[in-house]
């Protein structure tokens, strides 16, 4: 769903964090089709953040640049 590379977002404040994205919507829908339960788009987006599929570090965070280089 992310072509083997983390999706790099550039949030400037906590208000810039989305609860879901089109990618988390698609992944959630695919998992539900395969019989998974409790895999709504919000839960899937949180999983994507935890698994490193999405770099959602604030732009001011020192880890943002480090993680962005991992692409």
C-alpha positions as CSV (number, residue, x, y, z in Angstrom):
1,X,0.0,0.0,0.0
2,X,3.0,2.3,0.5
3,X,5.3,0.7,-2.1
4,X,7.8,-0.4,0.5
5,X,8.7,3.1,1.5
6,X,7.4,5.2,4.4
7,X,4.9,7.9,3.5
8,X,6.5,11.2,4.7
9,X,4.0,13.7,6.1
10,X,5.1,17.1,7.3
11,X,2.8,18.1,10.2
12,X,3.6,21.4,11.8
13,X,1.3,21.0,14.8
14,X,-0.8,18.3,16.5
15,X,-3.8,19.8,14.7
16,X,-2.3,18.8,11.4
17,X,-2.5,15.0,12.1
18,X,-5.2,13.3,10.1
19,X,-7.3,10.5,11.8
20,X,-7.5,8.6,8.5
21,X,-6.0,8.8,5.0
22,X,-7.1,7.4,1.6
23,X,-4.4,4.7,2.1
24,X,-5.6,3.7,5.5
25,X,-9.2,3.6,4.1
26,X,-8.0,1.2,1.3
27,X,-6.0,-1.0,3.6
28,X,-8.9,-1.2,6.1
29,X,-11.3,-2.1,3.3
30,X,-9.0,-4.8,2.0
31,X,-8.5,-6.3,5.5
32,X,-12.3,-6.4,6.1
33,X,-12.7,-8.1,2.7
34,X,-10.3,-10.8,3.9
35,X,-12.3,-11.4,7.1
36,X,-10.6,-9.2,9.6
37,X,-12.7,-7.4,12.2
38,X,-12.0,-4.2,14.2
39,X,-9.8,-2.8,11.5
40,X,-11.4,0.6,10.9
41,X,-9.5,3.3,9.0
42,X,-8.5,5.1,12.2
43,X,-7.1,2.0,13.8
44,X,-5.3,1.1,10.6
45,X,-3.7,4.6,10.4
46,X,-2.5,4.3,14.0
47,X,-1.0,0.9,13.0
48,X,0.7,2.4,10.0
49,X,2.3,5.1,12.2
50,X,3.5,2.4,14.7
51,X,4.8,0.1,12.0
52,X,6.8,2.9,10.3
53,X,4.6,3.0,7.2
54,X,4.0,6.7,7.8
55,X,6.5,9.3,9.1
56,X,4.3,11.6,11.1
57,X,6.9,13.2,13.3
58,X,6.4,17.0,13.6
59,X,8.6,19.0,11.3
60,X,10.3,20.5,14.4
61,X,11.1,17.0,15.8
62,X,14.7,15.9,15.2
63,X,13.5,12.4,14.2
64,X,11.5,13.8,11.3
65,X,14.6,14.4,9.1
66,X,16.2,11.2,10.2
67,X,13.1,9.1,9.3
68,X,12.6,11.0,6.1
69,X,16.0,9.8,4.9
70,X,15.0,6.2,5.3
71,X,12.9,6.4,2.1
